[in-house]
């Protein structure tokens, strides 16, 4: 079998390429491949170049943990990848994951993709995380993903380790996912505002293109349509990535000739920013938000929140992952976590 045949065989078998595949592809010995990937000396430049080309062609990743593991031995480690470690949702989600993981004998690695200079999800950092997880050979991954898999990161990860997605299922990927009732919760909250006489209801949100953001906006629109209230584009503000940006967007809304009487915020950061702006302006505006906000019960300004238990989300997702790591081969499962509505303030 020539080098290309070895690589094709690895893909066809659904397994990661090995040093043997790389050696056959490059026409060298396995020991030579080992010296190159471990950056050892005494390999001539031409041979090193051939091996590195084979590594790139096959997508070989050195398995760091395998160097200290016996064949078949597990790492007893799972990873939880979120976008923002400072978001209370991430902390409570991680707590729920740890409760299940510890009972099953696993340690949890908590990692964050963060955001790049433009405020978008940091794709380069996420790529580094995925590559490192593959090298470390974690037993499974819980991923709060981006909106789609155009870069192929999630599919590549799912080929090599069990993966459960949380909060959204990326476009183009099949797999287990634990979701919130995003559309239903948003529809219920908007209807709550409508029932109290509000007709100019603004919308302050993050990424409209993400699965989560799209569902929450669709619920808002559905409630307006059902009540016969026309959607006013002047009242829509998207692509807010922080509480500060949400505060600025809300100030802009309050400065309109005919400002809104209520504002729907599509996540907890948006709600915090909007509350700050409304409170500082002493505006008579009611806030409705998706996600729990810390210390909501002591708020002076009136607010209604779509609430749920992030710890329960973490428990459910971790349970699915433990089952997958135990050999479950059932069709991909979709679990929707119910939400509730709570009122705070005067």
N, C-alpha and C positions, 0 to 999 in steps of 0.2 A: 504494500500500500504506500503511495507517495504521500508527501506532506499534506497536500490538499485533501486527500482521502482521509487522513487521520483527523483533520479538523472537521470534515463533514460528518465523519463517524461520531465524533464527540457531540455534535449538534443533534444528529439523528437519534442518538441514545438518550438525549435529554440530560446529559451530565456535563459538569464543568470540564474543560480541557485540562489534561494532566501534563506533568513534565515529560512523560513518555510521548504524548502527542506533539509537544513542542520539539522534542528531540528528533522525531521522525520527520516533522515538517522542515526542520533546519538541516537534517542530515548529519547530526552530531550525536554524541553519547548523552545519556541522562545526567551523568556526572558533570558534563560540560554545561548543560543547561542550569544545573544547580549552582555552579560557580558563578554563572552570569547573573542569575536572578538574585543571588545573595551578595552581589557586588564584590566578589573575591578577585584576587590578582591572578596573574599567570594565564590569562586568556587573550590570545592575539586579537587585534582590532577587527580583522575580517570575520573571525568566528563570532565575536561578540555581536557584531552588526547583524549577522545571519540569525542568531538566536533572538535578538531584540525584535527583528522583523517578524519572526515566527510568533513571538509572544503577542505582538500587536495584532497580527492577522487572526490568531485564534482567540484573542480575548482572555489569555491566561492571566490569572491573579495568584500571586504567591499566598499560600494559606499560612498565616502567621501562627495561629493556634495549633495547626496540625503538627508543627515541629515538636510540640510537647505532649501530643495526645497519642494514645495507642489507637490502632485501627478500630473504628466503630464506637469509640468513646465520645460522648457528647460534651459540650462546653458548659452545659447547665446555665446558659445565658440567653436572655432574649433582649431585644432592643426596642425602645419606644422612641420614635422620631416625631417631634412636634415642630411647629414653626416658631413659636414664641414662648420661651421659658418664663417670661414675666407675666403672662396671662394667667389669671387664677384658674381658668379652665384646664390648662396644662398641668398645674400642680395637683388638682383634684383627680383628673384623669389618671395621672401617674400613681396616685394613692390607690385607686381602684385596681389598677394593673398589678401593683405590688402585692395586694392582698391575695390575689389568685396565684400569682407567680411564686410567692414564698410558700404557699401551701403545696404547690406542685414541685418544689425543690429547685426553682430557678431564681437567678439574680437578674435584676433589670438594669440595663444601661439606658440612661436618659440623654437624648441628643436633640439639638435644635438646629434647624436650617437657617433661621434668622432671615433678615431682608437685606437686599443690596442697596446701593447708593440711590436708586430710583424709588425705593420703597416697596419693590416687588419681592416675592419669594426669591431667596438667593439660590439660583440653580447651580452655580459652581460649588457652593458649599454643600448642597444636597448631593451632588455627584461625588464629592469627596467622602461624604458619610456613607453612601451606598457602597463605594469601592472598599472602604475600610471594614464595613460589616461583612462583606464577602471574604476579605482577607482573614478576618478574625473568626470566621465560621460560626457565627451565632446560630443558635438552634431555631430561632424564629424572630419575626419582626412585626411590630405594631406600628403602622405608619399613618400619620395625619398628612395626607398627600396634597399636592397641587391639583389644579383643575383637570389637567390632562397628562398624557404620557408621551408627548411628542418627542421627547428626548430618549424614550425607551428605558428609563431608569427602573421603573416599577416592574415592568415585564422581565427585565434582566434579573432583578432581585428575586422575583417570584419563581424564576426557573431554578434557583439554587437554594432557596430556603422558604419555609412556610411564611406567608404574609397575610395579615388581616388589616384592612383599611378602616380608619375611624373618621367619622364626620362627613366623608364623601368618597365616592368611588370614581377614580380618574377615568375620563373618556378613553376608550380603547383598551381597557384592562378588565379582565374577569377575576373575581376573587371574593372572599368573604368580606363583608362590610357591616359596620354598626353605624346607623344613621339616627339623627333626630328627626322628628316630624316637623321639618322646617317650614314647608308650605302651610300645613295645618295650623301650626303655632302662629305664623305671621297673619294668616287669615283671621284667626280668632282674636288676635290683638288689635288688628285694624278695625274689625267689627265692633270691638269694645269702645274704640274711639268714636266710631260712627254713631253708635247707640247713645253717646253722650252729646250728640249734636254737632260734632266737628265735621266740617266739609273741606276745609283747607288743611289737609294732612300732608306734611312734608315727609320726605324719605331721605335719611342720611345713612349711607352704606359704604361698605368696602368694595371688594372685587365683584362686580356684577357678573363677570364671566365664570366665576367658580361655581361648582355644583351647589354649594351651600348658599352663596349669595343669590344665585339665580332662583332657587326654590323660595327663599324668603321674599324676594321681590315679587315673585309670581303670586304668593299668598296675599301680599298687600294689594296687588292689582286686582286679584279676583274678588276681594272684599269690596273694593271701590265699585267695581263693575256691577256686583250683585245689588249694591245700594243705589245704583243709578248716578253715581258721582263721577264726573269725567276726570281723567288723569291729567294733571297739570304739570308739564315738563319743567316749568319754572320752579317747582317745589322739589325737584329731584337732585340729589347730590351724591355722586358715586366716587369710588377710588380714594376714599379716605383710609389712611393706613395707621393712624394713631389717634389718641384722644385729642391731642393738640390740633390735628387737621380737622377732626370732627367739630371741635369748638369753633374754629375759623369758619367752617362751612355753615354752622348754625348761626353765627353772627351775621353772615351774609344773608341768610334766610330772614332773620329778624329785621334786617334793614330794607327789605322789599317794601314797595308802596302798600301792598296788601299782604302782610306777613301771615304765616301759618298760625293756626290756633292750636295745632298739635303736631308732634314730630315723631315719626317711627324711626327707630335706630336699629340697625340689623345685627349688632353685636355689642358686647359689654363696653368695648373701648369707645364706640360711637356714642353709647348712652352717657358715659362719664363726660365726654367732651360736650355733648349737647346740654347736659345738666349744668355744667359750669357756665356756659354761655347764657343760658336762660336765667340762672340765678344771678349772675353779675348784671344782666340787663334788667332784672326785676320784671321780666316779661310774663304776661299771663298766658303761658303756653304749657300744655300737658305733654309729658314725654312718655312714649311707649317704647320699650326696648326688648330685644331678644337676648337672652342670657341673664343670669343672676349678676347683680352688682353688689360688691362688698358694702356692708353697712347700709343697705337700702332701707332697713327698718327705721333708721334715724333721720331719713331725709325730710326736709321741710316741704320741698317742692313735690307736687303730686306726680307719681310715676306708676305705670303698670308694666310688669315684666313677664315675659315668657320664661318660665323656670323649668328646670329639670335637674337631675342628679348626675354630675360628671363622674362621680365615683362609680355609680352604677354603669355608666357607659364604659369606663375602664374595666370593670369586672366582666361585663358581657364580652368585650373584645378579647380580653385575655383568656377567657374560657374557650372561645372559639379557637384561639391560637394553640392553646394546650392540647385541644382535641386534634388539631391538624398535626402537631408535632408528635402526637401519639399514634399517627397512622390513619386518621380518618380521611376517607376519599369520597365523601358525599359531594354532591354538586355544590357550587358556591352558594353560600347562604347570605341573606340580607335581613338584618334585624333592625327594626325601627323602634327607637325608644320614645315613649309617650312624653308629652310636655304638659305643663299646667300654666295657669295665669294667676298672678298675684298682684295686689294693689298695695302701694305704700304712700306715705306722706298725707298731706291734708286734702 
